[in-house]
């Protein structure tokens, strides 16, 4: 078992674009980024030992076309619009049984 955030480092994930993104979440703080070249579904996969309150911050960028990110089956929250050439930060919180969308912010 590795040392978890806040005593250890946050997990950093660089996700290659895919129509379905399935990153494994195994830390109390995870930061992920993905450059979208198409619409995507995000299915965060929690490790069994992940604690309620754990946060996942996703940074999505879109190429020259508007894109949509759809939260997966164990997510609560609306689809996320990522407009062309924009950066969107989305924060998810693990409640012990599903990921809740906490916020979505357009940065530029």
C-alpha positions, 0 to 999 in steps of 0.5 A: 500500500502506498502513502496516500494524499495528503501525506503522500502525493496526489495521483496524476493521470494523463488519459489518452483520448478514448470514447470510454475513459476508465481510469482507476482511482486509488488515492484520496486526491487524483488529478486527471487530464484528457484532450478530447478529439471526440465525445467521451464517457467517463467511468471512474473505477474506485479501488476497494480501499478508496475512502469516502470524500476522495476527490478526482479533478479532471481537466478536459480540453477540446480540439476545434469542435465542441465535445460532451463528456457523459458521466458513467453508471456510478456517477451522479451529475449532468453531462459536461460541455467542453467547448472548442478550444476551452479548458474545463475542470470537473471535480468528482467526490466519492461518497462510498458508493458513487462519484458525485459531480461537485463542480464544473468550471470553464477556465478560458 
